[in-house]
Amino acid sequence: MAEPFKNLINAALVRQAAAHLRRSHPAFDGAAFTAEATRGLEALEMKQRTMHIATALEHALPADFDAAARALEAALAPAAESEDLAQMRMGDAGLAGWILWPVGEFVVRRGMAHPRRSLEVLHALTMRFSAEFAIRPFIATHPELAFATLARWARDRNPHVRRLASEGSRPRLPWGMRLNALVIDPSPALPLLRALQDDPSEYVRRSVANHLNDIAKDHPGLLADWLAQHLPGAGAERRALLRHASRTLIKQGDARVLAAWGLGGRLRGQANLTVKPARIALGEAVQLTLSLRSTARTAQVLHIDYAVHHVKANGGTSPKVFKGWHVTLAPREARTLQRQHAVRPVTTRVYHPGRHRVVVQVNGQPVAEAAFTLRV
């Protein structure tokens, strides 16, 4: 069994952090901090661990925020060279990696009255891990200062800082505080996305794609307008970004977005779906076989997804769309596509027994369906 994700923040990490903070600030009581931060830590989930350690930092660092900020900055490891967050780990060089999540929470709690100084600290933190969670309360509370700062950061030489300009201002960042003002009106963030969508770093561009996809969930017309403006003549890297940004609306069959990608037409032909076996237990898989036959005299570009309508506790169903195939079907061509779909336990879904419909969508339109029965 895989190691629980929460164990990335652990007692050993606390002890290492105490040593680095003691080095940067000799008055720091490392023993008291370690005792408080590790007390009951094992029983907590990941975000609870973050908040628990942040509280210990509040008690151990200087009451003066600028003095606390200097101590934290002096304890940091050199800025990361890798763009992979998973590779950012604490070692002998100083604070880095997952311990900086609680450090960022400390900055939120103690630095909100000192926003300019706090943003300086977050600029330093994000080059050693990420400050995408910590910056969000500052965007909500000090939006004018925050967006002026993010505009400068979008031109920073460090890709982690440029990524933060996009990732930190996403309206619906997973695990992060929802920025309700940007859910309602995302326009303050749009200049950042324009500046970053052709960034030389794929790591930064992926954040821009996810940000645009967030916006599309509430403002589909805005993404359609963005495609109309930025897709014509786009190079391969921008096209990949915009395609990833379009994924939710493509799955939903949004007419304008499908048309932008040349996927607006209905299937001209027949489709048949079979699902085998007809009954499975949780942890097993079904095989989806989709047979297509074109009746058209010209080629058809087809974006194919499938939705599994999971049974809910009340007997109703809830669809979840899965990525299928992207094919060009030649005139009069017959083609068979196959896919294994496993029904495995996951933390984000509770499975219930019953008949699960599988509906295939071609260019956003349902064309065929079948079903299987799940035993739990």
LOPA-668540 format. One line per 8 residues: number of its first residue (from 0); for each residue x, y, z of C-alpha. Coordinates in nm, 2 decimals, padded with zeros to 4 digits, always signed. Layout:
NUM	X/Y/Z ~ ...
This chain:
0	+00.00/+00.00/+00.00 ~ +00.13/+00.35/-00.09 ~ +00.25/+00.58/+00.19 ~ -00.04/+00.82/+00.29 ~ +00.00/+01.15/+00.13 ~ -00.03/+01.33/+00.46 ~ +00.30/+01.18/+00.57 ~ +00.49/+01.42/+00.35
8	+00.45/+01.66/+00.65 ~ +00.59/+01.47/+00.94 ~ +00.79/+01.49/+01.26 ~ +01.13/+01.45/+01.09 ~ +01.04/+01.75/+00.87 ~ +00.96/+01.96/+01.19 ~ +01.29/+01.87/+01.35 ~ +01.48/+01.97/+01.03
16	+01.30/+02.30/+01.01 ~ +01.37/+02.37/+01.38 ~ +01.75/+02.32/+01.31 ~ +01.74/+02.56/+01.02 ~ +01.54/+02.83/+01.20 ~ +01.77/+02.80/+01.50 ~ +02.07/+02.86/+01.27 ~ +01.91/+03.17/+01.11
24	+01.77/+03.31/+01.44 ~ +01.97/+03.20/+01.75 ~ +01.69/+03.31/+01.98 ~ +01.45/+03.06/+01.82 ~ +01.35/+02.79/+02.07 ~ +01.38/+02.49/+01.85 ~ +01.30/+02.24/+02.13 ~ +00.97/+02.42/+02.23
32	+00.87/+02.45/+01.87 ~ +00.94/+02.08/+01.79 ~ +00.75/+01.97/+02.10 ~ +00.45/+02.17/+02.02 ~ +00.45/+02.10/+01.64 ~ +00.49/+01.72/+01.68 ~ +00.24/+01.68/+01.97 ~ -00.05/+01.49/+01.82
40	+00.08/+01.54/+01.46 ~ +00.04/+01.17/+01.36 ~ -00.33/+01.17/+01.43 ~ -00.40/+01.47/+01.19 ~ -00.47/+01.48/+00.82 ~ -00.26/+01.68/+00.58 ~ -00.42/+02.02/+00.60 ~ -00.47/+01.98/+00.97
48	-00.10/+01.91/+01.01 ~ -00.02/+02.23/+00.81 ~ -00.24/+02.44/+01.04 ~ -00.10/+02.27/+01.35 ~ +00.26/+02.35/+01.26 ~ +00.17/+02.71/+01.16 ~ +00.04/+02.76/+01.51 ~ +00.36/+02.63/+01.66
56	+00.55/+02.88/+01.43 ~ +00.33/+03.16/+01.56 ~ +00.44/+03.08/+01.92 ~ +00.81/+03.04/+01.84 ~ +00.89/+03.31/+01.59 ~ +00.94/+03.68/+01.69 ~ +00.62/+03.88/+01.75 ~ +00.75/+04.15/+01.52
64	+00.65/+04.04/+01.17 ~ +00.95/+04.19/+00.99 ~ +01.19/+04.01/+01.23 ~ +01.00/+03.68/+01.18 ~ +01.01/+03.73/+00.80 ~ +01.39/+03.79/+00.81 ~ +01.44/+03.48/+01.02 ~ +01.24/+03.27/+00.77
72	+01.41/+03.42/+00.46 ~ +01.75/+03.35/+00.62 ~ +01.66/+02.99/+00.68 ~ +01.56/+02.91/+00.32 ~ +01.75/+02.68/+00.09 ~ +01.88/+02.82/-00.24 ~ +01.61/+02.87/-00.50 ~ +01.52/+02.55/-00.68
80	+01.66/+02.47/-01.02 ~ +01.40/+02.21/-01.10 ~ +01.05/+02.30/-01.21 ~ +00.91/+01.98/-01.06 ~ +00.74/+02.06/-00.72 ~ +00.79/+01.69/-00.62 ~ +01.16/+01.74/-00.64 ~ +01.16/+02.03/-00.39
88	+01.26/+01.87/-00.06 ~ +01.43/+01.99/+00.25 ~ +01.79/+01.90/+00.31 ~ +02.10/+02.04/+00.47 ~ +02.09/+02.37/+00.27 ~ +01.78/+02.51/+00.44 ~ +01.40/+02.52/+00.43 ~ +01.24/+02.39/+00.12
96	+00.95/+02.16/+00.01 ~ +00.64/+02.07/+00.21 ~ +00.74/+02.25/+00.53 ~ +00.68/+02.57/+00.34 ~ +00.31/+02.51/+00.33 ~ +00.28/+02.58/+00.71 ~ +00.53/+02.86/+00.67 ~ +00.30/+03.02/+00.41
104	+00.01/+02.98/+00.65 ~ +00.21/+03.16/+00.92 ~ +00.26/+03.45/+00.67 ~ -00.11/+03.47/+00.61 ~ -00.19/+03.47/+00.98 ~ +00.07/+03.72/+01.10 ~ +00.14/+03.92/+00.78 ~ -00.20/+04.03/+00.66
112	-00.15/+04.37/+00.82 ~ +00.19/+04.40/+00.64 ~ +00.09/+04.29/+00.29 ~ +00.39/+04.43/+00.10 ~ +00.64/+04.26/+00.33 ~ +00.43/+03.94/+00.32 ~ +00.44/+03.93/-00.06 ~ +00.82/+03.96/-00.05
120	+00.83/+03.65/+00.17 ~ +00.59/+03.47/-00.06 ~ +00.81/+03.56/-00.35 ~ +01.10/+03.38/-00.18 ~ +00.89/+03.08/-00.06 ~ +00.75/+03.00/-00.40 ~ +01.10/+02.95/-00.54 ~ +01.15/+02.67/-00.29
128	+00.81/+02.51/-00.30 ~ +00.49/+02.71/-00.39 ~ +00.30/+02.99/-00.23 ~ -00.02/+02.93/-00.43 ~ -00.23/+02.87/-00.12 ~ -00.08/+03.15/+00.09 ~ -00.12/+03.42/-00.17 ~ -00.49/+03.38/-00.21
136	-00.60/+03.56/+00.11 ~ -00.39/+03.85/+00.01 ~ -00.56/+03.86/-00.33 ~ -00.90/+03.86/-00.16 ~ -00.80/+04.12/+00.11 ~ -00.56/+04.35/-00.09 ~ -00.66/+04.29/-00.45 ~ -00.51/+04.61/-00.60
144	-00.17/+04.56/-00.44 ~ -00.18/+04.18/-00.51 ~ -00.26/+04.22/-00.88 ~ +00.00/+04.50/-00.93 ~ +00.25/+04.26/-00.77 ~ +00.14/+03.96/-00.98 ~ +00.18/+04.17/-01.30 ~ +00.55/+04.23/-01.21
152	+00.59/+03.86/-01.12 ~ +00.46/+03.76/-01.46 ~ +00.78/+03.90/-01.59 ~ +01.01/+03.75/-01.33 ~ +01.31/+03.55/-01.44 ~ +01.22/+03.26/-01.22 ~ +00.95/+03.03/-01.36 ~ +00.82/+02.94/-01.01
160	+00.74/+03.31/-00.96 ~ +00.58/+03.35/-01.31 ~ +00.37/+03.03/-01.24 ~ +00.25/+03.18/-00.91 ~ +00.11/+03.48/-01.10 ~ -00.13/+03.23/-01.27 ~ -00.17/+02.95/-01.02 ~ -00.22/+03.17/-00.72
168	-00.50/+03.37/-00.89 ~ -00.69/+03.07/-01.02 ~ -01.06/+03.11/-00.91 ~ -01.10/+02.75/-00.81 ~ -00.76/+02.62/-00.72 ~ -00.79/+02.26/-00.57 ~ -00.71/+02.26/-00.20 ~ -00.70/+02.64/-00.20
176	-00.94/+02.91/-00.08 ~ -01.19/+02.99/-00.35 ~ -01.16/+03.34/-00.48 ~ -01.52/+03.42/-00.51 ~ -01.47/+03.77/-00.66 ~ -01.28/+03.61/-00.95 ~ -01.54/+03.34/-00.99 ~ -01.79/+03.62/-01.05
184	-01.55/+03.84/-01.26 ~ -01.22/+03.69/-01.37 ~ -01.12/+04.00/-01.57 ~ -00.85/+04.11/-01.32 ~ -00.65/+03.80/-01.40 ~ -00.68/+03.80/-01.77 ~ -00.38/+04.03/-01.84 ~ -00.17/+03.78/-01.64
192	-00.28/+03.50/-01.86 ~ -00.22/+03.69/-02.18 ~ +00.13/+03.77/-02.06 ~ +00.20/+03.40/-01.97 ~ +00.03/+03.19/-02.23 ~ +00.34/+03.19/-02.45 ~ +00.58/+03.15/-02.16 ~ +00.90/+02.95/-02.25
200	+00.83/+02.72/-01.95 ~ +00.57/+02.43/-02.01 ~ +00.53/+02.43/-01.63 ~ +00.40/+02.79/-01.64 ~ +00.19/+02.73/-01.95 ~ +00.02/+02.43/-01.79 ~ -00.09/+02.66/-01.50 ~ -00.24/+02.91/-01.75
208	-00.43/+02.62/-01.92 ~ -00.57/+02.51/-01.58 ~ -00.66/+02.87/-01.50 ~ -00.85/+02.92/-01.82 ~ -01.03/+02.59/-01.76 ~ -01.13/+02.71/-01.42 ~ -01.28/+03.03/-01.58 ~ -01.46/+02.82/-01.84
216	-01.66/+02.64/-01.57 ~ -01.83/+02.97/-01.49 ~ -01.79/+03.18/-01.81 ~ -01.79/+02.95/-02.11 ~ -01.84/+03.24/-02.34 ~ -01.52/+03.40/-02.22 ~ -01.31/+03.09/-02.31 ~ -01.49/+03.08/-02.65
224	-01.39/+03.44/-02.71 ~ -01.04/+03.37/-02.59 ~ -01.01/+03.09/-02.85 ~ -01.15/+03.31/-03.12 ~ -00.88/+03.57/-03.05 ~ -00.58/+03.35/-02.96 ~ -00.62/+03.02/-03.15 ~ -00.59/+03.14/-03.52
232	-00.23/+03.12/-03.62 ~ -00.12/+02.98/-03.29 ~ +00.20/+02.77/-03.27 ~ +00.21/+02.41/-03.14 ~ +00.28/+02.51/-02.78 ~ -00.01/+02.76/-02.76 ~ -00.24/+02.52/-02.93 ~ -00.16/+02.25/-02.67
240	-00.23/+02.50/-02.39 ~ -00.56/+02.61/-02.54 ~ -00.66/+02.25/-02.61 ~ -00.60/+02.17/-02.24 ~ -00.79/+02.48/-02.14 ~ -01.09/+02.37/-02.35 ~ -01.12/+02.02/-02.20 ~ -01.42/+02.08/-01.98
248	-01.62/+02.26/-02.24 ~ -01.53/+02.00/-02.50 ~ -01.66/+01.73/-02.27 ~ -01.98/+01.93/-02.22 ~ -02.03/+01.97/-02.59 ~ -02.01/+02.35/-02.60 ~ -02.09/+02.44/-02.95 ~ -01.86/+02.74/-02.99
256	-01.56/+02.56/-02.84 ~ -01.62/+02.25/-03.05 ~ -01.64/+02.46/-03.36 ~ -01.32/+02.64/-03.27 ~ -01.14/+02.31/-03.28 ~ -01.32/+02.19/-03.59 ~ -01.53/+01.94/-03.39 ~ -01.88/+02.09/-03.42
264	-02.04/+01.84/-03.65 ~ -02.26/+01.54/-03.56 ~ -02.14/+01.19/-03.65 ~ -02.25/+01.11/-04.00 ~ -02.30/+00.74/-03.97 ~ -02.37/+00.48/-03.71 ~ -02.23/+00.40/-03.37 ~ -02.27/+00.09/-03.15
272	-02.14/+00.03/-02.80 ~ -02.10/-00.29/-02.61 ~ -01.98/-00.33/-02.25 ~ -01.85/-00.67/-02.13 ~ -01.88/-00.84/-01.89 ~ -02.23/-00.74/-01.80 ~ -02.17/-00.77/-01.42 ~ -01.85/-00.68/-01.23
280	-01.74/-00.64/-00.87 ~ -01.57/-00.33/-00.73 ~ -01.20/-00.35/-00.83 ~ -01.27/-00.52/-01.16 ~ -01.29/-00.37/-01.51 ~ -01.52/-00.37/-01.81 ~ -01.42/-00.36/-02.18 ~ -01.58/-00.09/-02.39
288	-01.61/-00.17/-02.76 ~ -01.72/+00.11/-02.99 ~ -01.80/+00.03/-03.35 ~ -01.82/+00.33/-03.59 ~ -01.94/+00.33/-03.95 ~ -01.92/+00.64/-04.16 ~ -02.19/+00.72/-04.42 ~ -02.02/+01.04/-04.52
296	-01.83/+01.11/-04.85 ~ -01.57/+01.32/-04.67 ~ -01.35/+01.26/-04.37 ~ -01.48/+01.34/-04.02 ~ -01.27/+01.46/-03.72 ~ -01.43/+01.30/-03.41 ~ -01.36/+01.38/-03.05 ~ -01.50/+01.09/-02.85
304	-01.56/+01.08/-02.47 ~ -01.78/+00.85/-02.26 ~ -01.98/+00.92/-01.95 ~ -02.03/+00.66/-01.68 ~ -02.35/+00.73/-01.49 ~ -02.26/+00.62/-01.14 ~ -02.53/+00.50/-00.91 ~ -02.58/+00.72/-00.60
312	-02.70/+00.63/-00.25 ~ -03.05/+00.75/-00.32 ~ -03.08/+00.54/-00.64 ~ -03.03/+00.82/-00.88 ~ -02.72/+00.85/-01.10 ~ -02.44/+01.10/-01.14 ~ -02.24/+01.12/-01.47 ~ -01.86/+01.13/-01.48
320	-01.71/+01.20/-01.82 ~ -01.39/+01.02/-01.92 ~ -01.15/+01.09/-02.20 ~ -01.19/+00.85/-02.49 ~ -01.04/+00.89/-02.84 ~ -00.96/+01.15/-03.10 ~ -00.99/+01.01/-03.45 ~ -01.03/+01.10/-03.81
328	-01.28/+00.87/-03.98 ~ -01.23/+00.83/-04.35 ~ -01.52/+00.84/-04.60 ~ -01.73/+00.52/-04.56 ~ -01.48/+00.38/-04.31 ~ -01.57/+00.13/-04.04 ~ -01.36/+00.13/-03.73 ~ -01.36/-00.04/-03.39
336	-01.22/+00.13/-03.08 ~ -01.17/-00.05/-02.75 ~ -01.09/+00.07/-02.40 ~ -01.06/-00.09/-02.05 ~ -01.25/+00.10/-01.78 ~ -01.16/-00.01/-01.43 ~ -01.39/+00.05/-01.13 ~ -01.15/+00.08/-00.85
344	-01.19/+00.23/-00.50 ~ -01.09/+00.60/-00.49 ~ -01.10/+00.85/-00.20 ~ -01.32/+01.09/-00.41 ~ -01.61/+00.86/-00.48 ~ -01.83/+00.61/-00.29 ~ -01.95/+00.34/-00.52 ~ -02.30/+00.19/-00.49
352	-02.43/-00.13/-00.64 ~ -02.66/-00.12/-00.94 ~ -02.69/-00.06/-01.31 ~ -02.43/+00.19/-01.45 ~ -02.51/+00.34/-01.79 ~ -02.22/+00.42/-02.02 ~ -02.30/+00.69/-02.28 ~ -02.06/+00.76/-02.57
360	-02.04/+01.13/-02.69 ~ -01.90/+01.22/-03.03 ~ -01.82/+01.59/-03.06 ~ -02.03/+01.65/-02.75 ~ -02.34/+01.46/-02.88 ~ -02.46/+01.13/-02.73 ~ -02.45/+00.86/-03.00 ~ -02.46/+00.52/-02.83
368	-02.50/+00.36/-02.48 ~ -02.48/+00.04/-02.30 ~ -02.47/-00.06/-01.93 ~ -02.31/-00.29/-01.67 ~ -02.41/-00.39/-01.32 ~ -02.18/-00.32/-01.03 ~ -02.16/-00.55/-00.72 ~ -02.02/-00.38/-00.41
